[in-house]
Amino acid sequence: MLKIPSPDFGANGKLPKHVRDALLRADIDPDRDSHFRLGWPKELHFKWMPRFVLMLTLYGLLELQQHYQFVQLQVWVQSLLYLLVGLFMIQAACQALLQATIAAASRINLSHYVTGTLGEIVATLPEIVVVGYLVVQSPLAAFVMVMMTIYNNTLVFSFYSYFLPKDKRGRFLMPKPITEAGNQILIAGGALGLICGIWMIVANVGNHGKSYIGPMDLLGLSLAMLTIFTVYIIKLVRDYAEEEGNIEEALKFTEKQKDDRNAEAYEYAISEDGRLIAVVTLCGIIGAFVGGHSVAVFAENALTQLGLSDIATAFLLAAFGGMSEYVILWSSHRKGEYGIALANAFGGITQVLFLLLPFTLLAIFFVQMFFMPEHLDFPLSFSVPVILLLTFLFPTFYTLSSLLAEDHTFGILDTTILTVIVLLLIVLLLTHT
């Protein structure tokens, strides 16, 4: 079977000359193949399990402590413990859900590019649960947290792209789905943010009697963003399928070679036993809800007992909430899986913007309409933080999109430009709220 390894600018992963020539004749860049192994090596399959059991035990002890006060703990200590338990539990839940998704896809012999896309969506479940809990405590904090997570992930993508290994021309060719469909989704996100920001500014300056985001506004915007995300996923899968078909045609794969190539992507999948997959899935779901509730308890204590503002609480959650994803990114990089690490970094932008943010808006809509219409945060006003967070999406994503289109290269100047833009936003938020 002919194997096409991931891009590698070192001594490993060299393609045979006849394979490279065949791909080049078919106008396929052999250094940008999107085929990679899904999941973790067998020795790391259940590395998340001890952490899951430990965090579940600590969560139970914290709940007992909160109800019966066995030990006198200061509020900030107990809140910090809840936050740490929640973050570590969410990380374990993400890994469990990803493993279950890959194993289930392997069992039904799903194409590897479809599985990779589904896995990234499923891995967002714990964050969705966190937002669901947080919206009940503070809708404004939930919105700010999600928006700041987008900017944080943009910075991470920028920094990571700079440190990627470069070829002789100082470039790292990013996967086509990032530079094509991904580039388009960045343009869409920036445009939507600018439109919403201008709408709020005009409504405020023009004194048109509209100074808040109504429930129907939230519903309409969230549905529009989910529509874009759905089309984006369809295009992403089609692009992967077209790329895979072109490779198979160029190298004249037999049916067996096609099956072997797809099976290679599932080399790291856990057992296809349905009961084991169900148990891992259940652990992931339990971890998501336990982690989400733990983070929500921290947010409630921070807002009601520690005296932190909605903005400050959201900043803390956004800063610490992405740590687990950054650890996964770094571990993939250390193993030389640059394509996987880069996809995770970029997915942290697109999925939060077009999946997690619309869910946040929908959650705020339902809470405002049906559950807690008397909440002090309702209706969300056209405040300075909201306008800044939405409007800054345009310069941030316009810059990122332009840099991606420029030879797909990230240098020190590119990273510095994005860093300055995001830091300017943070300074404005902290000094004008």
N, C-alpha and C positions, 0 to 999 in steps of 0.2 A: 504494500500500500504506500502511495506517495503522501508524505506528511508535509504540510506547509506550516512551519512554526511561526510564532509571533515575531514581530520585528525585533531584531537584536543587532546592535552595532558592535558587539564584542566578537569573541572568537567562536561563539557557539551559534547554532541555529542556521548555518549556511545552507542555502538551497543548492541542490545539484544544478549544474549549468544548463542541462537540457530542460529542466523544469522551469527555471527562471526565464529561459529564452521562450518557452512555449507561452508563459504568462504574458511576457512583454509583447509577443506577436499578437496576442488577443487584447492588447491595450489594457492589461491589468497590472497594477503596481504590486510586485511581489512583496514589498516591504510594508504593505498596508492591509494584509489579510486579517479579517476579524475573527478567525477561528481560534478558540482557546478552550482550555479545560475548565469546566464549571465546578465550583465548590472547593473543598480543601482536601489535601492528601489524607489517606486513611488514618494515619497516626494522629490527625487533628480533628477527626470526625466529631467526636463528642467532648472536645475540650471545653465547650461551653457548659456542659452538664454540672461539674462541680460548682461553677460560679452560680448557676441557676439554683441549685439546691441551697447553697450558702445564703444567697440573697433572699430566697423564699423563707428560710429560717429566720434571718434577721428581720425581715418584714413582719413575720408573725410576732416576734419579740417586741418590735416597736409598737405594733397595734395593741398588744397586751399592756405595754408600758403606758401608752396613751390613755387607756381606759381605767387602769388600776393603779398607776403611779407607784410601782414597786420601788423605784429609785428617783430621787429628786434630780431631774436634769433641767438645765436651763433651756429656754425655748429655742435659742439659736443652735444649740448642740443637737437637740432632737430634730430640728428642721434640716440641719446639714446631713444628719444620718439618713433621713428620709430621701434627700436629694441624691446622695451617693448610692443608696440601695436602688433607687429608681433608675439611675443612669446605667449602672452595671447590669441590672435586670433587663433593661431595654436592649442592651448590646447582646446579651445571651438570647433574648427572644428573636432578634433579627437573624442571628446565625441559625437558630433552630428552624425558623420559617423558611429561610433560604435552602437549608438542607432538605427539608420536606418537599419543597417545590421542585428541586432538582431531581430528587428520588422519584417523585410521582411522574415527572416528565419523562424520566428514563424508562419507567415502567411502561408507558404508553408510546415510547419511541417518538417523542415530539422533537422537532427540529431544534438544534442547539441555540440558534439565534432567537427563536420564539421563547425558549426557556429563559435565556438571559434577560430578555425584556420583561417577562412575567416576574422573574425573581426580583428585579429591581422595584417593581410595583408592590409586590407582596412585602418586601422589606420595609416599606413605608408604613405598614399597619401599626407598629408600636408608636410611631410619631403621631399618627392619626388618633390613637387612643389618648395620648398625652393631651393633644389639643382638645379632644372631647371633654376631658375632665377639667382642663384649664378654662375653657369658655364659660363653664358654670361659675367658676370663682371670679374671673375677670376677663370679659370679652376683649377689652382693650389690650391687656397684657398678652392674651393669646395671639391677637393680630400682630402686635409689635414683635413678639418672639419669632413668629413665622417669617416676617419680613426681614428681621435682622439675621435669621438663619440663612436666608437667600444671599445676603451680602457677605456673611462669613464664608459660605461655601464658594462664592465667587473669588474671594481672596485666596482660599485654599487651592482652588483650581489654578489660579494665576501663579502662585508660588510653586506648586508642584510642577506645572508645565515648564517653569524656568529651570528646575533641577533635573528634568528628564535628560537622559543621555542623548547627545547630539551626534549627527554624522559629520563628515569632513567639511560640509558647508555650514555647520553650526545650526542644523535644523533637526527637528523631530517631527516626522510626518504623522499627524494624528489620524485616527480612523475616519473614513469618509462619512459615517453617520453623524459624527460630531461636526465636521466642517461643512456638511450640506444640510441635512434636516435639522441638526442641532443649531446651526447658524440661523436658520429661518425662525426657529422657536425663540431664540434670543431677541430677534427683531420684533416678533409679535409681543413678547413680554415687555420690552421697552416701550413700544407704542401704546399698549394698554395702560401702563403706568403713567405715561405722559398725558394721555387723554383724561384719565381720572383726576390727575393732579390739576390740570388746567380747568376742568369742570368745577372742582372745589374752589379754586382761586377765583374764578369768574363769579361763582355764586356768592362768595364772601364779599368781593370788592363791589360787585354790581348791586348788592342788597336786594336780591330777588326773592327773599323770604325763605330760601332753602339753605340751611346751615348744618345739616346732618345727613348721614347715610341711612336712608330708610330701608326697611326689610325687603321691599321689592327691588331696590337697587342692589342689595347684597345677593338676592336670588338671581337676578339677571346677569350680573357680573360673573358669578360663580359658574352658571350654566355656560356662558360664553367661553370661559377659560377651560372648562371640562371638554367642550366641543373641540377646541383647538388641540388639547392634549390627546383626545381620541384619534383625531386625524394624524397627529404627529406619530403616535404609536403605530398606526396602520402603515404610514409611509416608512417608518423605521424598519418594520418587519419586511416590507416589500423590498426595501433597499438591500437588506441582508440577504433575502432570498435571491434577488437578482445577482448579487455579487457571488453567492455560492453557486448558482447555476452557471455563471460565466466561467468560474474556476473549473467546475466539473466538465464543462464542454471543452475548455482549452486543453485540459489534461486527459481528455477522453477516458473518464472514469467508467468502470463497469458498475453494475448495480451493487455488487459486493463491496467494491471500493467506496461507493457512496455510503453504504451502511456502516462500513468500518470507520470512515471519517466521522460520521455522526456519533458512533459509539465511542470514539476516542474522546469526544467532548464530555462524556459521562463517566470517564475513567475514575473520577473521584467521588461519584455518587455513592451514597450509603446503600444498604441492602434494599432490594425492591420488595421486601416483605410488607404487605399492606398494613399489618398490625403495628410494625415498627414506625412506618410513616405516620400512622394515625397518632401514635404516642408522641412523636417528635412535634407534630403539628399542634397537639394539645398543649405541650410544654411551651411552644411559642406563643400561643394565644393566652395562656395563663400568665406568662412572663410579660406580655404586652399590657394586660390589664393591671397586674400588680405594679409594674414599673410606672404606668400612667397614673395610677392612684397615688403612688409615693411622691411623684413629682408634683401632683396637685396638692398634696398635704403641705409640701414645702412652700408652694405658691400661696396657699391660704394663710399659713403662719407668717410668711414674709409681708403679706399685705395687711393683715389684721393685728398681728402682735409685734412684729419687728419694725413696723413703721416704714417699710420700703414703698416707694411709689410703683404704679403699674409699669412705668418705663424702666425703672431700675430692676424690678423683678424680671421683666422680659429680657433685659440685657443679660442678666445672670443665667437664665435658662438657655438663651441662645448660645452663650459662650460655652457652657458646660455640656449642653445637649448634643453637640456634634462630636464630642470627644471619641465616642465609640466608633463612628464612621471614619474618623481620622486615623484611629489605630488600625482599622481594617485596611485602609488605603496604604499606610506605611508598611504593614506586613506583606501586602501584595507587591509593593515596590521592592522590598528586600529580597523577595523570591524571584525578582526579575520579571514579574507579570505586569509589565508597564501598561499594556492594553486594558487589563482588568482594573488596575488602579486608576487609570485615566477615565475610564467609563464610570467608575464610582464617583470620582470627583465631579465630572460633568453632570452625572445624574443627580447629584446633590443640589444642583442649580435648577435643572428643568423639572424634576419631580416635586421639589418643594414649591416652585412657582406655580406649576399648572396642575398639581394634584393636591398637595397639602394645603396651599392657600385657598383654593376653591372649597375644599372641605371645611376649612376654618370659617369662611364666609357663610357656607350653608349651615354650619353648626350655630353660628351667631344668629342667623335668620330664624332657625327653629326655636332657639332659646328665647329670642325676643318675641316671637309671635305666639308661642304655645306654652312655654314653661315659666319664664321669669320676666315678663314684660316690665315689671316694676324695678328691675335691676338699675343701680345708680349709673352704670356705664351706658345705658340706653337712653336715646339713640346715640350711636357713635357720631361725634361732631366732626366738622371739617377743621380739626385742630392742626397746629403746626407739625406735630410728629407724624400724623397720618398723611398730610400733604407732602412732607419731605420724603417719607419712606416710599410713597408711590411715584413721585416725580423723579427721584434719583434713579429709578429703574432705567430710565431712558439713557442718560449719559453713561451709566455703568455698563449696560448691555450693548449700547452702540459702540463703546470703546472695545469691549470684549469681542464683539462680532467683527469689528474692523481688524483687530489683531489676529483673530483666527483666519481671516481671509488673506492676510499678508504672509504668504508662504507657510502658513500654519506654524509660525515660529513665535516663541516667547523668550525675549531677552530681558536683560536687567531693566531697560527703559520701559518695556511693556508692563512688567510687574510693578514697577514704581508708579506708573500712571494710574493703574487700577487701585493700588494701595492708597494713593493720595485722595482719589475720588471717594473711596469708602470711609477713610479717616475723616474727611471733611464732613460727610454725612453724620458720623458719630459725634463730632464736635458740635455741629449745629443742633443735633437732638439733645445733647446734654446741656447746652447753654441756653436753649429756647423752650424748655419744658418746665 
